[in-house]
């Protein structure tokens, strides 16, 4: 399992009903079921990944995250995971609103376009960055929306989410310590994992 998914798993309460949006090969859900007793469902649009998830014994649904999240009932899960997926959706704000409706609590992880070397690459070379964190050239990237951590945290606030936990990640997807303030984290973290909770309405 990817190191960043290990961080995600560390934020999940045992026994939680988990919906994983953009579940890929199902590695996270398989781990959560085996180690934490979490019943769960994965959703993805990539048929090859879904076949791998099914072979792992993971319950999965093929659907478009931008158009079909309405198929899930209000409060039908305890937690929605959106790991390295939000930036690849057409309307991240609507996806997050669906997280609030479906579970009220979510774990969201994203790459940080505000990382210092991405900024430096734009400034010095005048080209979109290609790196371990953003490995695809601009014309072949699945990422539609490239945001900084500050951008994402502003969106959380605007949509009525409180950040319960933030874990900053290095270029290898592993948790790092010492990056506490929003400004430095926005410059030096390669990515972040957030545990968010919708405020009561």
N, C-alpha and C positions, 0 to 999 in steps of 0.2 A: 504494500500500500504506500502511496506517495507520502512523504513527510508532512505536507500540509494537511492531508486527510487525517493523519495521526493527531494533529493539533485540533482539527474539527471534532474528532471522536472524543478527545479529552474534555470537550465542553458539553457532551450529551449526557443527560441523566439516565441511569439504568432504567429499562422498562418503558422508555418513552416511545410513543407512536411517531415514527419518523417518515416524512415525505422528502425524498431527495430529488430536487429538480436539476436536471442535467447530470444524471447519475452515472453516465458513462458505462464502464464495465461492471458496475455494481460492487466494487471492492469495499467501499465504505459501508454499504448496507449489510453485506455479508459479515463484515467484522462486527458491526453493531449488534447484529442478531446473535452471533456466536459468543461474543464477549460480554455484552451488556443486556442480553435478552430483550432487545428492542425489535418489536414488529415494525415492518416498514415496507414502503413502496417506492420504486424508482420511476422517474419519468424522463424520457429522452426522445430525440427524433432521429438518432443515428442507429440504423438497423443493425449494423455489425456490432456495435457496442452492446445493444440490447440482447443480441444472441449470446454474447459472452456472459452478460449478467444472468440470463436464464440458465446457462450451464452452471453458474455458481449457486443456483437455487434461489435467486433473488426474484421477488415479485416485481414486475416492471410493466409499464404502460408506454406505448409509443404515442406521443402527442406533441403538438406545437406549443411551446411554453408561452408564446406571445398571444395565442388565440384560444387555447383550450383549458386554461386553468379553472374556468368556471365549472368544469366537470367535478371538481372536488367540493364537497359540502362545507358549509361554515363549521369551524371547530372540529373538523374530522381528524385532525392530527394534533399532537402535542408540540411538534417542532417541524419546521421546514428548513432544509439545508439547501443553500444556493452557493455551491462551491466552484469558484472559477467559471461561473456561468453567467452572472448578472450582466457583465459587460458585453456578452454575446447576444443579448436579447434586444429587440427593437425598442421596447419601452420599459427600462429598468424600474421606473417609478410605479408603473402599473403592476409589474411582477411583485414588487415589495408590498403594494397594497393587497395583493392576493395572499402574500405570506401572512399579513395581519389578519385577514379574513379566515384563512384556512386553519391557522394555529395560534396566532397572536405572538408567537415567539419564533425566531429564526437564527440560523447561523449563516453568515454571508462572508465569503472570502473573495478578494479581488486583487489583481496586480496593481501596483502603484505606478501610474504614469509620471508622477511627480518625483520619482527617484532621481538623485542628483546626476547620475550618468546618462539618464534619458534626456534631462534638461541640457546637459553639456553637449550631447550628440546633436541635438537640434540647433544649439547655439553655434557650435564650432563647424559641424559638417553640413548643417542645413537640411538634414534628412531624417525621416522617421526612424526611430531606434529599432534595431534588431538585437536581441540579447537573450540570455537564458530565461528571463522573465517574460519577454515578448518575442518569441522565437520566429514569428512569421513576418515576411515582408508585407508592406502596407497593402499590396494588391491581393494578397492571399491569406489575410488574417481573418479568423472567426470573430475577432473583437470589433464590435460596431462602435462601442462607446469607450473611449479611453479617459479615465478619470483619475484624479489624485485622491489620496485618503481624505484630504480636507473637503473635496467635492462630495465624496460619498457620505461623510459625516454630516455635512450640511443637508444632504438629501434625507438622511435618517431623521434629522430634527424636523424638517419641513413636513414629513409624512407622519409625525407623531410617534417615532420610535425612540426609546431610551437605549443607549449602549450600556449593557451590563458588564461586558468584558471585551477587551481588545487585545489580541495577541499579534505582535509584529513578527514578520518572517524575513529571513535572509534569502539570498538568491537560490538556495537549495530547498526552500520551503520549510526550513526549520525555524522554530521559535527563537527569538533573540531577546536579550534583556538589556536594560540601560537606555532604551529609546522611549522615554516617558512623555515628553512634551509633544504637542501636536505639530509644531513647526519642525523640529529635528526629525521626528518620525516621518513626516511627509517628504523629507529630503533623503533619508537614509534607509528606510524600510523598503524592501523589494515588493512586499505584499502584506496584507493583513487579514486576520480572521476576526469577525465581530459576532458576538452574541447579542442579539437585539430583542427588545420586547416592546410591543405596541402599548401605548398608554391607554388606560380605560377611557371610553368615550361617554 
